[in-house]
Amino acid sequence: MTIFTKSLGIAVLGIAAFSAAPSVHAQSSATEAIVLPTTGTKEIGLAGNYHFNKPKFYSAQVLLGYFTSPSLEVGGQLGVSGADGTSAATNVSAFADYYLSNGYGSGSPLLPYVGITAGYEHFSGRDSTSLGGEVGAKYFLNSNVAVNAKFQYVGAKNITGQSDFILGLSTFIK
């Protein structure tokens, strides 16, 4: 097991333990609706993917976000990715995600979104700016924890564009 794999596992366990802790916003009954993010809610997330086909490829992202309104989240993410026989690529980016149903009183724990990213990529001694788009959804297990899935495409100058299906886990601080 690599140091990267161990670190990723420890981070996931940490988020899960933090998310399971009692919250001052805890629901009093299982029948109550899940409270979706509101203005001022902060998100901390960990996401990634792994391709089992050759070449084996992995990516991991740490995300910090802030809801400026119930329908708009802005933030930043740090990422690392790599494949068998290549050096790792690193990136830092800003994102803006627009949520399609939050603020409309749907009461559903599923929160779909579309978004854009802009950032900086470093791969094999080359630096480049990047621009991308994403479409995804967060499914809230409770008011403080969500699993998420997104399809993301990121293109960078002098680096081949990359499309990925990414899975993650996030905790929300209200």
N, C-alpha and C positions, 0 to 999 in steps of 0.2 A: 504494500500500500504506500503510495507516495505521500509526501508532506502535504501536497495540495489536497489530496483526497481526505486525509485526516482532518485538515483544517476546515474543509467544507462540511464534513460530518459534525464537527464540534460546533460550527456556526449554526447549523440547522437545529441541533439539540438546544443551543442557547436561545434561539428565537422561539422554539416550541415551549421551553420552560418559562421564558419571560411572558409569552402569550397566555399560558395557562394560569398565571398568577391572578388572584382576585383583583378586580378593578372597581374603582369607585362608581363606574358606570355600569356595573354588572346588572343583568336583568333579574327581576324578582321572580319571574315565572317563565317556564319553557314555552308557554303559549304566546308570550309577547313577541312582537316583530323585532327583527334585528335592526338596530340603529345603524344606518349607513353613515359614512364620513360626512361631516359638516364643515363649514368654514373654520379654519384653524386646526383641523385634524392633521397629525403628522403620521407618515408611513415609514416604516423601516422594513426592508425586504431583502431576501436572498433568492436568487433565481439562477438557473443554468440549464444546460443540456449536454448530452453525450451521444455521439453517433457510434454505434457498435460496428458499422461496416468499415472496411479499410478505405482510406486511412482513418484510424480512430481519432475523432475530433471531440473536444470538450470546450465549454465556455461557462463562466461563472460571473455573476454580477451582484454587486451590493448596491441597493437603492435607498435613497433618502428623499422623501417627497413631502410637500406641504399643500393642503387644499386651500386655494384662495377663495373658492366658493364650493358649494356642493357638487358642481359639475366640472370644475377645472382643478387639476393638480399640476404643480410644477416642481421640479427637483433636479437631482443629479444622480449619476451612477458611475461606479468604477467597475471595470471589467478586465478579465483576462481570458484568453482563448489560445488554443494550440491544437496541433495534430501530431501524430506519430512522425518522427524524423524532422520536425521543424522547431524553430524557436517559438516561444510564446509571444503573443501579441497582447499589448495592454491598451486600454482606452479609458478616457474620462469623457463624460458627455452630460449635457443638460437635456431635459425632456419636458414636454407639455402634453398632458393627456386630457381629452375631453370625454366625460362620461355621458353616455346617451340616455340614461334613465334616472340618475340621481337628482333629487330635487323635484321630481314630478310625482312623488307619493305612490310609486308602484308597490312598495312593500316587499319586493322580491329581493332575496339575498344575492342574486346574480346582477353584476354591475358591468355591462359591456362598455368598451371605450375605443377610441381611435387616438393616435398621437404622433408626434414628430420628435426626432432627436437630432442634436447637432453636437459634434464633439471633436476630439483629437485622438488619433490612432498612432501607435508606434509598433512597427513590425519589421524585423530583420534589418535594423539600422535605418529604416525609412520612417519619416514622420509625415503625417497627412491629416487634413481635416476630413470630417465625415458628416454625412447627412443621411437621415433615414426616416422611415415611417413604420408604424406598428398598428395592429388591430388585435384586441384581446378582450378578456373578461376576467373579473375577480368574483369568486364565489365566497361569500362570508359564512364561516362556520359559526361565528358569534360576532358580536359588535367589535371585537378587538383582533380577530384573526381571519385571514382570507387566504385561500389558495388561488393562484392565478395561472393563466395560460395565455400566451400571445404569439402571434406570428410577426416577425420583425425582419425588415430588409434594411441593411446599412451599406451605403456605398462610400468609398473614400478615394480621393485622388491618388493615382498610382498604385492602388491596391484593389484587387478584384472584389466586387460587391458580394455580400454574404446575406443569405436569407436563412432564418432559423425559426424553429418552433421551440419556445422557451417555457419552462414550468417553474413556479416559484411559490414561496410562502412569505406572507407579510404580517406584521403586527401593526396596530393602529393605536396612537396615543391621542386621546381627545381632551 
